[in-house]
């Protein structure tokens, strides 16, 4: 199954990388490595993570307060968001409603 990042998710990832790299040298690279590991876990076991709605699931990163929100299609896994979980949870509830 192919993994694809939506354009919004790519922008969120770039913004988070910039933020973490500004916090300390190499921290952005560690964040990116964690996103890559989570993406590989999703690709290997796409139905293993918590379902937030009928179509959207979330895989948590281990070392950073982020989640990867994704949707499984027939032949593709679409990464919808690389989301900062420190934000207001109601924001995610509204966002998920729009994705279903």
Secondary structure, 3 states (H helix, E strand, C coil): CEEEECHHHHHHHHHHHHHHHHHCCCHHHHHHHHHHHHHHHHHHCCCCCEECCCCCEEEECCCCCEEEEEEECCCEEEEEEEEECCCCHHHHHHHHHHHC
